[in-house]
Amino acid sequence: MSDIPAGLETLDFSYAGGRAAGAFAPVLVGVVGSGNLEVMLESAPNDDCSVRVQTSARGFAPIWQAVMDDFHTRHGLAGLRVSINDMGATPAVVSLRLDQAVAELPNGAQP
């Protein structure tokens, strides 16, 4: 038996500053299913980028931290709320879905 309790793990990350995402309709990409995830981007009234991850793969907080740090380094968006519902996606799939979501924003992935 594992010492990790059953259920979803919730992880929260926050990044200061960056390029304002501006106002936009919520963006949803991906599908929650085995080995996949969904990513939703929403406009937020503050100057940071907040991320909430709900994942079935418990105990991987350092990996999630690295993936989200990379996302913020590449896109540096502010005024953004990111919600991720994960069912065991690999870091490469997470990055792909995040990039797909950013590409749907009105200004896309433009720096």
C-alpha positions as CSV (number, residue, x, y, z in Angstrom):
1,M,0.0,0.0,0.0
2,S,1.1,3.5,-0.7
3,D,1.4,6.3,1.9
4,I,-0.1,8.7,-0.6
5,P,-3.8,9.3,0.1
6,A,-6.4,8.5,-2.6
7,G,-8.0,11.3,-4.6
8,L,-6.8,14.4,-6.4
9,E,-3.9,16.5,-5.4
10,T,-4.3,20.2,-5.7
11,L,-1.3,22.4,-6.4
12,D,-1.3,26.2,-6.5
13,F,1.4,28.4,-8.2
14,S,1.6,32.2,-8.6
15,Y,3.9,34.3,-10.8
16,A,4.3,38.0,-10.5
17,G,4.2,40.6,-13.3
18,G,4.6,39.9,-17.0
19,R,2.8,40.9,-20.2
20,A,-0.9,41.6,-19.6
21,A,-3.1,39.0,-21.2
22,G,-6.0,41.5,-21.5
23,A,-9.7,40.7,-21.4
24,F,-10.8,37.6,-23.3
25,A,-13.4,34.8,-23.2
26,P,-12.3,31.7,-21.4
27,V,-10.2,29.3,-23.4
28,L,-10.4,25.6,-22.9
29,V,-8.2,23.0,-24.6
30,G,-7.7,19.3,-24.1
31,V,-9.9,16.6,-22.7
32,V,-9.7,15.0,-19.3
33,G,-8.9,11.3,-19.8
34,S,-6.3,8.8,-19.2
35,G,-2.9,10.3,-19.9
36,N,-4.3,13.6,-20.9
37,L,-5.5,16.9,-19.3
38,E,-7.6,20.0,-19.9
39,V,-6.3,23.5,-19.6
40,M,-8.5,26.5,-19.1
41,L,-7.3,30.1,-19.3
42,E,-9.4,32.9,-17.8
43,S,-8.8,36.6,-17.6
44,A,-8.1,37.8,-14.0
45,P,-8.3,41.3,-12.5
46,N,-4.9,41.3,-11.0
47,D,-1.3,41.6,-12.2
48,D,-0.1,38.1,-11.7
49,C,-0.5,34.6,-13.2
50,S,-2.2,32.2,-10.9
51,V,-2.2,28.4,-11.6
52,R,-4.3,25.7,-10.0
53,V,-3.5,22.1,-10.9
54,Q,-5.8,19.2,-9.9
55,T,-4.1,16.0,-10.7
56,S,-4.6,12.3,-10.2
57,A,-0.8,11.8,-10.2
58,R,0.0,12.5,-6.6
59,G,3.5,13.3,-5.4
60,F,4.8,15.2,-8.5
61,A,4.8,18.8,-7.2
62,P,8.5,19.4,-8.1
63,I,7.7,18.3,-11.7
64,W,4.7,20.5,-11.9
65,Q,6.7,23.4,-10.5
66,A,9.3,23.0,-13.2
67,V,6.7,22.8,-16.0
68,M,4.9,25.9,-14.8
69,D,8.2,27.8,-14.2
70,D,9.0,27.0,-17.9
71,F,5.6,28.1,-19.0
72,H,5.9,31.4,-17.2
73,T,9.5,32.0,-18.5
74,R,8.3,31.4,-22.1
75,H,5.0,33.3,-22.0
76,G,5.3,35.7,-19.0
77,L,1.6,36.5,-18.9
78,A,-0.1,38.6,-16.2
79,G,-3.8,39.0,-15.4
80,L,-4.3,35.3,-16.1
81,R,-5.8,32.4,-14.2
82,V,-4.8,28.9,-15.4
83,S,-6.8,25.9,-14.3
84,I,-5.5,22.4,-15.1
85,N,-7.4,19.2,-14.6
86,D,-4.9,16.3,-15.1
87,M,-5.2,12.6,-15.5
88,G,-1.6,11.7,-15.6
89,A,-0.3,13.6,-18.6
90,T,3.5,13.8,-19.2
91,P,5.3,17.1,-18.9
92,A,5.5,17.4,-22.7
93,V,1.7,17.0,-23.1
94,V,1.2,19.6,-20.3
95,S,3.5,22.1,-22.1
96,L,1.8,21.4,-25.5
97,R,-1.7,22.0,-24.0
98,L,-0.5,25.2,-22.3
99,D,1.0,26.5,-25.6
100,Q,-2.3,25.6,-27.5
101,A,-4.3,27.5,-24.9
102,V,-2.0,30.6,-25.2
103,A,-2.3,30.4,-29.0
104,E,-6.1,30.8,-28.7
105,L,-5.7,34.2,-26.8
106,P,-6.6,37.3,-28.8
107,N,-2.9,38.2,-29.1
108,G,-1.8,34.6,-29.2
109,A,1.7,33.8,-28.1
110,Q,3.1,37.2,-29.3
111,P,5.7,38.6,-27.0
